[in-house]
Amino acid sequence: MLAGIQNLITNPNIYNATQSTVSQVTTETCLKAVGRPSFILIDRQIDPQTKRFSAIKEFLYQVICLGIYLSVIIPVCRKGAYNLAKKMYKDELVFKAFPTTKELSKYYKMNHTEKAEKIAELNRMNNSGDKFTRENLNANLGKGAIEAGAMFGSVTGLAILAPIISHPLIHPIMNALFPDEQHKKV
C-alpha cells in the first residue's frame, strides 16, 4: 500500500501536473463539476424537481466554464505572457531557442538525457552564433512567463470572462433539457 502511494507521488507525470496552473485549475473545476451537483442532489431539504434542475445547471456551468477556460482563455494568456516576456528579455537565449510555448513546454518536461539531446540539436540548427547550454538556457524564465499567463488567465478568465460567456449558453440548454417544466419560476 505504501509503496503504491510512494510510486504515485514520485511519478514524474504527477510532479509535472502539480507544477502546472492549468492542470491544477482543471482538476479543481472537474471536482466542482462533480461535487457541487452531488451535494445538491443529496440535500433532503430541497424539492426533488428543483434539486435536479439546480444540479444539472451547476454541472453545465462548471463544464462550460472549463471548456471556455481551456479552449480560449489559457492559450491566449499563455501565448500573450510568453510573447511579452520575449519582448522584455530580447537577449535571453531561452526565447531564441524556443520561439513558442509548446516547444518550451515539451523541453521543460524532458528528463536530463533528453534535454541534453535537445540542446545539442538546437546548437546544430543554430545559425545565430549563440551557444546553448543548460546553464545559459534559462528555461525557468520561459516557464515562469507561461505560468504567469496561466495564473492571470485563471483569475480573469474563470472569475470574470467565463461566467459572462456561459450564462447565455446555459439557459437555452436548460430549456432544451426541460421544455415542459416550470423551471423558469425557480
C-alpha positions in Angstrom: 0.0 0.0 0.0 2.7 2.5 1.0 4.9 1.5 -2.0 1.9 2.3 -4.3 1.4 5.7 -2.7 5.2 6.4 -3.0 5.2 5.4 -6.6 2.3 7.6 -7.3 3.7 10.7 -5.6 7.2 10.2 -7.1 5.9 9.7 -10.6 7.3 12.5 -12.9 4.0 12.9 -14.7 2.3 13.7 -11.3 5.1 16.1 -10.5 4.7 17.9 -13.8 0.9 18.1 -13.3 1.3 19.7 -9.9 3.7 22.3 -11.3 1.1 23.4 -13.9 -1.5 26.0 -13.1 -3.7 24.7 -15.9 -3.8 21.2 -14.6 -4.5 22.4 -11.0 -7.4 24.6 -12.1 -8.7 21.8 -14.4 -8.6 19.3 -11.6 -10.4 21.7 -9.2 -13.1 22.6 -11.8 -13.7 18.9 -12.6 -14.1 18.2 -8.8 -16.6 21.1 -8.6 -18.5 19.8 -11.7 -19.0 16.5 -9.9 -19.1 17.6 -6.2 -21.4 20.5 -6.3 -24.2 18.8 -8.2 -23.8 15.7 -6.0 -24.2 17.8 -2.8 -27.3 19.5 -4.3 -28.8 16.1 -5.1 -28.2 14.6 -1.6 -29.8 17.6 0.1 -33.1 16.4 1.6 -34.4 19.9 2.2 -34.9 20.8 -1.4 -37.8 19.8 -3.7 -36.8 16.9 -5.9 -37.6 18.8 -9.2 -35.7 21.9 -8.0 -32.7 19.6 -7.0 -32.5 18.0 -10.4 -32.7 21.3 -12.2 -30.1 23.0 -9.9 -27.7 20.1 -10.1 -27.8 20.0 -13.9 -27.5 23.7 -14.1 -24.4 23.7 -11.8 -22.8 20.9 -13.8 -23.4 22.7 -17.1 -22.0 25.9 -15.6 -18.8 24.2 -14.5 -18.3 22.3 -17.7 -18.9 25.3 -20.0 -16.6 27.5 -17.9 -13.9 24.8 -18.1 -14.3 24.5 -21.8 -14.0 28.2 -22.3 -11.0 28.3 -19.9 -9.1 25.5 -21.7 -10.0 26.4 -25.3 -9.8 30.2 -25.3 -8.5 31.8 -22.2 -5.4 29.7 -21.4 -4.0 29.6 -25.0 -4.4 33.3 -25.4 -3.0 34.2 -21.9 -0.1 31.8 -22.1 1.0 33.0 -25.5 0.5 36.6 -24.6 2.6 36.4 -21.5 5.3 34.4 -23.3 5.4 36.9 -26.2 5.5 39.8 -23.7 8.5 38.2 -21.9 10.2 37.7 -25.3 9.9 41.4 -25.9 11.0 42.3 -22.4 14.0 39.9 -22.4 15.2 40.1 -26.0 18.7 38.8 -25.3 17.6 35.7 -23.3 18.6 32.5 -25.1 15.5 30.6 -23.9 13.3 32.7 -26.2 15.7 32.3 -29.1 15.9 28.5 -28.6 12.1 28.1 -28.1 10.0 30.6 -30.1 6.7 29.1 -28.9 5.2 28.0 -25.6 4.6 24.5 -27.0 8.3 23.9 -27.7 9.4 25.2 -24.3 6.8 23.2 -22.5 8.0 20.0 -24.3 11.6 20.8 -23.3 10.7 21.5 -19.7 9.1 18.1 -19.3 12.1 16.2 -20.7 14.5 14.2 -18.5 18.2 15.2 -18.3 19.3 13.0 -21.2 16.5 14.2 -23.5 17.3 17.8 -22.5 21.0 17.3 -23.4 20.0 15.8 -26.8 17.6 18.7 -27.4 20.4 21.3 -26.6 22.8 19.5 -29.0 20.1 19.6 -31.7 19.4 23.3 -31.1 23.2 24.0 -31.4 23.4 22.1 -34.7 20.4 24.0 -36.1 21.5 27.4 -34.7 22.6 30.0 -37.3 22.8 33.0 -34.9 26.2 32.0 -33.4 24.7 31.6 -29.9 25.9 28.6 -28.0 23.1 26.9 -26.0 24.0 25.1 -22.8 21.8 24.0 -19.9 23.4 26.8 -17.7 22.8 29.7 -20.1 19.4 28.5 -21.3 17.2 29.9 -18.6 14.2 27.6 -19.1 12.7 28.7 -15.7 12.3 32.3 -17.1 10.2 31.0 -20.0 8.3 28.5 -17.9 7.6 31.3 -15.3 6.2 33.5 -18.1 3.9 30.7 -19.3 2.7 30.0 -15.7 2.2 33.8 -15.0 0.0 33.9 -18.1 -1.9 30.8 -17.0 -2.4 32.3 -13.5 -3.6 35.6 -15.0 -6.0 33.7 -17.2 -7.3 31.6 -14.3 -8.1 34.7 -12.3 -9.6 36.9 -15.0 -11.0 34.0 -17.1 -12.7 32.0 -14.5 -13.8 34.9 -12.3 -14.9 37.3 -15.0 -15.0 36.1 -18.6 -16.2 32.5 -18.4 -19.3 33.3 -16.3 -20.2 36.2 -18.6 -19.9 33.9 -21.6 -21.5 30.8 -20.0 -24.7 32.3 -18.7 -26.3 33.0 -22.2 -25.4 29.4 -23.1 -26.9 27.7 -20.0 -30.5 28.9 -20.4 -31.0 27.6 -24.0 -29.5 24.2 -22.9 -31.7 24.1 -19.9 -34.8 25.0 -22.0 -33.9 22.1 -24.3 -33.5 19.7 -21.4 -36.6 20.8 -19.6 -39.0 22.1 -22.2 -42.3 21.4 -20.4 -41.3 22.0 -16.9 -41.7 25.2 -14.9 -38.1 25.7 -14.1 -38.3 29.3 -15.2 -40.0 30.1 -11.9 -37.2 28.5 -9.8 
